């Protein structure tokens, strides 16, 4: 899904059904242009993405990110959007850098 402002891309999500799953979707990317941050656009895109997946018989939307400090805003965003942390794989990306998985009930 995309969002435009004055004909310019302001944000997008990239997602799809998880292969071999009938009810689960992966959120691959959510991005909002710097000038659109703090406007609620990211939450709006997330709500639209969740609604789309739910219309396609989705029950779950998954997102993953790193445990490193630069990714703290992403983890906070997922929690704010209603996701819960469901797994953490230590030393996944590198020593001391865990893969953190979040899940949203649709």
C-alpha positions in Angstrom: 0.0 0.0 0.0 1.2 3.5 -0.7 0.4 7.0 0.6 1.0 10.1 -1.4 1.1 13.8 -0.4 0.9 16.4 -3.2 1.8 13.7 -5.8 4.9 12.6 -3.9 5.3 9.2 -2.1 4.9 9.8 1.6 5.0 6.2 2.8 4.3 2.6 2.0 4.0 -0.9 3.3 5.2 -4.1 1.6 3.5 -7.3 2.9 2.3 -10.7 1.7 0.8 -13.9 2.9 3.5 -16.2 4.4 4.1 -19.1 2.0 2.2 -22.2 3.0 0.1 -20.3 5.5 -3.6 -19.8 4.9 -4.0 -17.2 7.7 -0.7 -15.4 8.3 0.9 -12.4 6.6 4.5 -11.0 6.9 5.0 -7.2 7.0 8.3 -6.9 5.1 8.6 -3.1 5.2 6.8 0.0 6.5 8.4 3.3 5.6 7.4 6.9 6.0 9.2 9.9 4.5 11.0 12.0 7.0 8.8 15.0 6.4 5.7 12.8 7.1 6.9 11.4 10.4 4.9 12.3 13.5 1.7 12.8 11.5 0.1 9.5 12.2 0.7 8.3 8.7 2.6 5.2 9.8 -0.3 4.1 12.0 -2.8 4.8 9.2 -0.8 2.7 6.8 -0.5 -0.1 9.4 -4.3 -0.1 10.0 -4.9 -0.2 6.2 -2.4 -3.0 5.8 -4.1 -5.0 8.6 -7.5 -4.4 7.2 -6.4 -5.6 3.8 -4.9 -8.8 5.2 -8.0 -9.5 7.2 -10.2 -9.1 4.1 -7.9 -11.8 2.6 -8.8 -14.2 5.5 -5.7 -13.2 7.5 -5.7 -13.8 11.2 -2.1 -12.7 12.0 0.3 -10.1 10.8 4.0 -10.6 11.7 6.9 -8.1 11.7 10.5 -8.6 12.7 13.3 -6.3 13.6 16.7 -6.1 15.3 17.2 -5.8 19.0 20.0 -3.2 18.6 19.4 0.3 20.0 18.9 2.0 16.6 15.8 -0.2 16.1 14.2 0.8 19.4 11.8 3.2 17.5 10.7 0.4 15.3 10.0 -1.9 18.3 8.1 1.0 20.0 6.1 1.6 16.9 5.0 -2.1 16.6 3.9 -2.0 20.2 2.0 1.2 19.7 0.3 -0.3 16.7 -1.0 -3.2 18.8 1.7 -5.9 18.1 3.0 -8.2 20.8 6.5 -9.5 21.0 6.3 -13.3 20.4 9.8 -14.4 19.9 13.4 -13.4 20.3 16.3 -15.2 18.7 19.6 -14.2 20.4 22.7 -13.6 18.2 20.6 -14.0 15.0 22.0 -11.1 12.9 25.3 -10.9 14.8 26.7 -11.6 18.3 24.5 -9.5 20.6 21.9 -8.7 17.9 18.7 -10.7 18.3 15.9 -11.1 15.8 12.7 -9.8 17.5 9.4 -11.0 16.1 6.1 -9.2 16.7 2.5 -10.5 16.0 -0.7 -8.6 15.5 -4.1 -10.3 15.8 -6.2 -9.2 12.9 
